[in-house]
Amino acid sequence: MKRLKEILLIKDATIHKRQYDKEWFFKLDDVAFYLKEDLSEVEFIYLPIIIDGEEEFVKCCSFEDILRGRKELE
């Protein structure tokens, strides 16, 4: 399993993200592609993110949600 740090997800331009209520949320599909893992067990919420100039509601998760979901898969 690839090691993961929140700062790397924030800095990575290929991962769509947004700050909501002082917490960073990341597009779930982008993180799954970045990690090359199935993250279907990760809890998510729908948030609007601007993708290619258009606002879309996509599945987003916090860093803690990702860590918790990955541990459940072990």
N, C-alpha and C positions, 0 to 999 in steps of 0.2 A: 504494500500500500504506500502510495506517495505521501511524503510528509507535507503538511499544510500549515501555512502561516497566513493570518488575515491580511497583513500588510502586502503580501505578494498578490493576493486576490484584488486588493484595492488598486495596486499599481498596474496590474495587467490590463492592457487596452483591449484585449480580445474578450474580456468578461464584462458584460453589461451589468451595471450596478446603480444603486441610488441610495442616498441616505434618507432614512425615514425615522422620525422621532429619535434622533441622535444615534441611530444604529444603522450600520451598513447592511443592505440586502443585495444579494447577488442572484442573477438569472440562473435558475437551477440547471437548465440545459447547457449553459456555457461552462458551469463548474464541472458538470459530469463529463463534458468533452475534454476539459483541461486535465482532469484527473484520470480520464479513461476508465471510469468506473460507473457502475449502475447505482444511481442515487435515488431509486424509486421509493425507498423507505424514509427519505428525508421529509420532514414536515415543511410545508410551504404555505405562502399566502399569495394572492394575486395583487400585484402593484403595477402602476403605470411606469413604463420606462420608454425613453425615446430611442427607437431603433431605426436607423436609416432615415432620420428626419421625421418620423411619424411616431406618435405615442401609441404604445400597445400595452395591454394588460397581460402580463406574463407571470409564470410561476417563479416566485422569489423566496429565498431562504436566508436566514442569518448565518453567520459563521458558526455559532453554537449549534444551530439546527444541523448543519453539515457534520460537525464532529459527532453529535449524538447519533445521527443516522448511520454514519460509518461504523461506529462502535457496535451498533445493533447488527450489522452485517457480518461482523467477525465471528 
